[in-house]
Amino acid sequence: MLRIEAFVVLVALVALYWRTHASWLVFVVLLLAPDVAMVGYLRGTRLGAWSYNAFHTYAAPVVCLGASLYAPWLLPIAIVWAAHIAMDRALGYGLKYEDAFGHTHLGIIGKPKR
């Protein structure tokens, strides 16, 4: 149910982005930008989970959305950032736990290890 909800949010955000008449090139380029936070996993699962989660919660794009009232150029960034989060969650990539990359609040990613 959570993945379906995330997919609906993603569709709504793509429609909203379309209504802003912003560049689709910007959309494509920024769509995967939050995944740069995975570089924290190079220093271990604890830091990796923290950095990943920091860039994959809706709080930051909502703050960016609020700031867009004063800096309108932030609106497309906020929409794409939220769309990235929704896309990840629709695919089953949830917020990470510190024990392993594949352990998320939406369940285990991939095939379970035997």
C-alpha positions in Angstrom: 0.0 0.0 0.0 2.9 2.4 0.8 4.5 1.8 -2.6 1.2 2.5 -4.4 0.8 5.7 -2.4 4.3 6.7 -3.3 3.6 6.1 -7.0 0.5 8.3 -6.8 2.6 11.0 -5.2 5.2 10.6 -8.0 2.5 11.0 -10.7 1.1 14.1 -9.0 4.6 15.7 -8.7 5.4 15.0 -12.4 2.1 16.6 -13.3 2.9 19.6 -11.0 6.3 19.9 -12.6 4.7 19.9 -16.0 2.4 22.8 -14.9 5.5 24.9 -13.9 6.8 24.8 -17.5 10.3 24.2 -16.2 12.9 22.4 -18.2 12.6 18.6 -18.5 16.3 18.5 -18.9 16.6 19.9 -15.4 14.1 17.3 -14.2 16.2 14.4 -15.7 19.5 15.8 -14.4 18.2 16.5 -10.9 16.1 13.3 -10.5 19.0 11.2 -9.4 21.0 13.9 -7.6 19.8 12.9 -4.1 21.5 9.5 -4.6 24.8 11.2 -4.2 24.1 10.9 -0.5 24.9 7.2 -0.8 28.6 8.1 -0.9 28.3 8.0 3.0 28.2 4.2 2.7 31.9 4.4 1.8 32.5 5.2 5.5 30.2 2.5 6.8 26.5 1.6 7.1 25.9 4.0 10.0 27.1 7.1 8.3 25.6 5.8 5.0 22.2 5.4 6.4 22.3 8.8 8.1 23.4 10.6 4.9 21.0 8.7 2.7 18.1 9.3 5.1 19.0 13.0 5.3 18.4 13.4 1.6 15.5 11.1 1.4 12.9 12.5 3.7 10.2 14.9 2.6 11.2 17.5 5.2 14.0 19.0 3.1 12.0 19.4 -0.2 9.2 21.0 1.8 11.6 23.5 3.3 12.9 24.1 -0.3 9.3 24.6 -1.4 8.7 27.2 1.3 11.9 29.0 0.3 10.6 29.0 -3.3 8.1 31.7 -2.2 11.1 34.0 -1.9 13.3 32.4 -4.5 11.0 31.0 -7.3 13.9 29.2 -9.0 13.8 26.7 -6.0 10.3 25.4 -7.0 11.4 23.0 -9.7 14.2 21.7 -7.4 11.7 21.1 -4.6 9.4 19.2 -6.9 12.1 17.1 -8.5 13.6 16.3 -5.0 10.2 15.1 -3.7 9.6 13.2 -7.0 12.9 11.4 -6.4 11.8 10.4 -2.9 8.4 9.2 -4.2 10.1 7.3 -7.0 12.5 5.5 -4.6 9.6 4.6 -2.3 7.4 3.4 -5.1 10.3 1.1 -6.1 10.7 -0.2 -2.5 13.7 1.9 -1.5 12.8 3.3 1.8 14.6 5.0 4.6 17.6 3.0 5.6 18.4 1.3 8.9 22.0 1.3 10.1 22.7 -2.4 10.0 22.5 -2.9 6.2 21.8 -0.9 3.0 19.0 -3.3 2.0 17.2 -3.0 5.3 14.6 -0.2 4.9 11.4 1.0 6.6 9.6 -0.6 3.6 11.2 -4.0 4.1 14.3 -5.8 2.8 15.5 -4.8 -0.7 16.5 -7.7 -3.0 16.6 -11.4 -2.3 17.1 -12.4 1.3 20.5 -13.9 2.1 20.5 -17.6 3.2 
